[in-house]
């Protein structure tokens, strides 16, 4: 558990290491307590009462509720529509396929309501690097052991920008026991795309952990408004018009989808739920159900469909 003073310092900027250093006095602690109580809709007393202390003990996201990471400018956002992500390492709590599925489901929540498209990489550096770590794990924002801080993410940007870290001291599941990986991942992806915390308890970006089932999850309106303010709405798949001079090598239809190939596509392979695009040096897996590319990897000598 995080001590109350550390909680306020972590999530409400109790102190600052640059610029005007805030004096850590009784008055400043009271002020931060009031900010916290106001954010969560508690009685604003400025005292560490039982309700405030109970809330501090709840598992939550490690991103501050007020303010921002000093490494990034205000209101950061990605300036390109196609983003890559890579899972650097896997928790031993779940099978690799279960982790992949949880992240893919979380990614789809955001791509369904915005102009963004996501591609999974299996090597190299991606825009969003996803990893599991414990305590001090290389970013100066340490975890705290079991429970407490579950994960954190960084706003869009270079280097560590957009990266997501999960606390490996937690037990990760794909059900209602312990901590559901999808529930935390979809929240952290919101941060990786540029959203801060919401004080609306019904919002996905509310900082406290809420168990969420991917199979029946619908992104709340508060979060839809926030993400669409950054990236706009998902456009209709029907184009207003086409350039008659646009070079096309081949056209085919599968599962009601029109597939268009240009010179970079060497071939395709169909399976029950996926279409595999074979390029010069890579292969891509397209989901006919999700209607998006799920992953791209280096081309191997054989592809099984």
N, C-alpha and C positions, 0 to 999 in steps of 0.2 A: 504493500500500500504506500502511496505517496503521502508524505507529511503535508499538512495544510499549507504551510509556508511555501514548500516546494511546488505544490499544486498551483498556487496563485502565481508563483514566479514563472512556471512553465506555460500556463494557459492565459494569464492576464498581465504579463509583462511587469512583474513586481520589481524587477531591476533591469538596467540596461548597461551594456558594455561599451556603448559608443554614444557620442553626442552628449546631451544633457543627462547626467547620471541621476536617476531618481533616488532620493534619500529613503533608505529602508527604515521608516519610522512607524510608530503606532498608527499615525494618521494615514500613511500610505497603505498599510495592511487593511485598515478599515475601508478605505476607498476601493481597494481591489476586491474585498469581500462583497461590497455593495455592487460592484460591476458584475461579479459572478452571480450574485443572487438575482439581479435584474435580468441577466441573460437567460437564466433558467426559470424565470417566473416565480421565484421564491419571495417570501417576505423580505424586503430590503431593510435589514436591521443593522448590518455592519458587524454583527456578532457571529461567532462560530457556533451557531445553535445546532440542535440535533438534526434538523432537516438538511442544513447545509453540509454537515459532516457526513450524513448518510449518502448524499449525492456525490461527494468527493470519493467515496469508496466504490462507486459503480465503475465497471469496466468501460473503457472509452477509447476514442481515437487520440493519438498523441499530438495532433496538430493544434496550435493555439486557437482559442475561441475568439479572442480579441487581438487585433494587430496582424502581423504577417512576419514571415521569415525575412531577416534583414538582407539576405543575399539576393533578393529578387525585387524588381520594381512592382508598383501597384498594378492590380488587375492584369496579371499576366495571362496570356492565352497562346495557343499554338497558331501559327500563321500559315499552316498548310493543312489540306483536308485529309491526307493519308498519313496515319501514324503507325509506327511499328512498336511492338512490345516483345520482350523476351523474358522468360522465367529462368533466372540464372541458376537457382538451386531449388530443390524440392524438400518439403517437410516430410519426415518419415511417418507422420500420422496418417497420410493418405497415399493411395496409389498415384503414380504420375498422371495417369489418365484422368483421375478424379480432380487433381489440381488443375490440369489443363482445361477440363470442362467447366470448373468453377470460374476460372478467369475468363474463358470464352463467353460464358453466360453474363458475367459482369460487364464485359466489353460491349456486348450486344445491347444491354440496357441503354447505354449512352449513344451508340451508333443508330439505334432505332428512332431517336428523337432529334438528331442533329445531322449536319452535313459531313460528319467525320466518318472515316473508314479506317479499320484497324487490320494490320497484318502481323501475324506472329512470326518471329524469327527464332531460329534454334542455334545461332552462333552470331558472333560479332556484337556490335553496339547498337541497341535499339533506342528509340526516343524514350520509351518507358521501360526501365529495367526493374524487374520484380525479383525480390529475394527474401529469404528467411534468415534472421540472425538473432543473437541474444545480447542483452546488456549493451556494453560498448561494441558497436559493430561498424565503426568507421565513418560516421557522419556527424559526430558531436551532439547527437540527440539520442542518448542511450535509453534502452528499454529498462524495465524495472522488475523483471522476473515474472512469475505466474500472476495472471489477472492484472488489474490496473490498466496499463497502456497496452493495447493490442496491436497497433500498427501505426504507421505514419507515412505521409507522402509529401513530395515537394511540388510546388507549382511548376508550370511549363517553363522550360529554359534549357540552357546548355548544361553539359556535364551532369550533375546530380538532379537537375531540373526534370520533373516528371516521374522520378523514380519512386517506387513503392517498397517499403520494408515491413515485413510481418515479424512479430515477436515469436521466435521459435520456442520460447518457454511456455507458450500456450499450447493447448491441445486442439488441433484443427480438425473439423469434421465436415461432412456434407449432409448433416441432419441437425436435429435440435439439441443434441448433446454438446456440452462444452461450447466452443465457438465455431460458428458456421463460416467457412472460408468465403463463400459467395457473399454473405451479408457484409463482411468486413471489406472484401475486395471491391465491391461495387461502390461503397462509400469512399474508399481511398482513391479510386479512379476519378471520382468527382474532384478531389483535390488535385490530382495529376493533370486534370484538364483545366484547372483554374478556379474552381469553386471553393469558397471558404465555408465555415460552419454556419448553420442556420439555428436560430433560437426557437424555431417552430418544431414542437415535439413530433409532429406528423411527418416531417421532412426526412428524407434519406440522409441529408447532410447535418442532421442533429448529432452532436458529438458523442452521445452515450450509445452503447451497444444495444441493438435490438435484433433479435433473431429474425431472420428473413429467409423465406423459402423461394428459391429461384423459379420453381414451377408455376407459382401463382403471383409473382411479384409484378407490380405496376409502379412505375416511377411517379411519385407524388407531384402534384401541380407546382408546388413551391420549387422543386428541383428542376422541373421542365422549364419553367420560366427563367431560372437562373442560367441553365446551360444554353438555352436558345438565345439569351441575351448576348452570349459570347460567340456562338457559332451558327445561329440561325436554325431554321427548321429543316427536317429531312425533305428534300425535294422529291417530287413525283418522278418515278422511273421513266415516264413518257416524256421525251424531249419535245420542246416547242418546234424544233426544226433541225435539219442536218445540213452540213456543208456538202454540197454535191461533189466537191473535189477531195473530200476526205478519203485517204487511201485505205481500202479494205481488201483483204486477200480472200476471206471466206466468211460465210454466214451460215449458222445452223440454229436449230431450236431444240431445247431440252427442258422438260418439266414446265413448259409454258414460258420459259425464259429465252430471249433472243441473244445468242452468243455471237460476237463479232471478233474476228481474228485479223491481226496485222502481222507485219513481217517478223516481229519478235516472237511470235508463237509458232513453235515447231509441230505441235500436235496436242491432242486431247485424249483422255481415257475416262470412260464413264463407269461409275459403280452405282449402287442403289441410292445412296444419299449424297454422293459427292461427284464433282467433275474435277479431274486433275489436268492442269495446264502444264505442258512440258515446254520449257523455254531453252535457250542455248545453254545455260549453266544452272538453272534452277527449276524446281517444280512447285506448283501452287495448288492448294486444295480449296476448292470452291464448294460451299455448302448450298445445296438447292433448297434446303429448309430455311436457313438463315439469310440466304441471298447475299452472301458476302464471302470474300476470301478469308479463310480461317488461319492458314499458315503457309509459309513459304520456306523451302529448304534447298540445300545444294543437291543438284541432280545426281542420282545414283545410277548404277548400271542397269537396274531393273525396277519397274514400278508395278506393284500388284494391285489390281482393281477388283 
